[in-house]
């Protein structure tokens, strides 16, 4: 993956290159490390990303996870 430069007050959508498959009663949380917030004021645009079990085989995204910072 190439380096990504985020300018002040810019929102960037970044592909993670990850997919996750899990049971229907499970989910995945994407949470920014606290040090990134304190040092660089970086945060996820939705604060906490929730990946639900039906995301994996979704026709519109093929299950690839992205983060918006």
C-alpha distance (Angstrom), angle and dihedral (degrees) to the residues before:
residue distance angle dihedral
X1 . . .
X2 3.80 . .
X3 3.78 122.8 .
X4 3.79 113.4 -92.6
X5 3.79 122.6 -145.5
X6 3.79 116.5 -157.0
X7 3.78 115.4 -162.4
X8 3.83 121.8 -148.9
X9 3.84 111.6 -74.0
X10 3.82 91.0 4.2
X11 3.81 121.1 132.8
X12 3.80 115.3 -145.1
X13 3.81 127.3 -171.7
X14 3.81 109.0 -146.1
X15 3.83 127.2 -169.8
X16 3.80 112.1 -132.9
X17 3.78 96.9 -161.4
X18 3.82 88.9 -131.9
X19 3.78 134.3 118.5
X20 3.80 125.7 -175.5
X21 3.79 130.1 -160.5
X22 3.80 119.2 -166.5
X23 3.80 142.7 151.1
X24 3.81 121.4 -68.0
X25 3.84 91.5 -109.7
X26 3.82 93.0 54.1
X27 3.79 135.4 76.6
X28 3.78 141.3 -178.6
X29 3.80 127.6 -124.4
X30 3.80 122.9 -151.2
X31 3.79 110.3 -156.5
X32 3.81 128.9 174.7
X33 3.81 116.0 -121.9
X34 3.79 110.3 -106.2
X35 3.80 92.6 -127.6
X36 3.81 91.1 61.9
X37 3.79 89.7 54.7
X38 3.80 95.0 47.0
X39 3.81 97.5 41.6
X40 3.81 101.5 36.1
X41 3.84 105.7 12.0
X42 3.83 89.1 -120.1
X43 3.80 118.9 156.3
X44 3.76 139.7 159.4
X45 3.79 109.5 -96.8
X46 3.81 90.3 -124.9
X47 3.86 91.7 38.8
X48 3.83 93.6 -132.7
X49 3.79 122.8 31.7
X50 3.80 115.7 -145.0
X51 3.81 116.4 -160.2
X52 3.80 110.9 -165.7
X53 3.79 125.0 -155.8
X54 3.83 94.6 -106.6
X55 3.82 91.1 60.2
X56 3.82 93.2 81.4
X57 3.82 100.2 70.6
X58 3.79 97.3 26.0
X59 3.83 111.1 145.9
X60 3.82 93.1 -139.9
X61 3.80 99.8 54.7
X62 3.82 109.1 13.5
X63 3.81 88.5 -130.5
X64 3.79 97.9 -75.1
X65 3.81 110.0 148.7
X66 3.78 121.9 -133.1
X67 3.80 130.1 -176.9
X68 3.78 126.0 -146.4
X69 3.81 112.0 -149.4
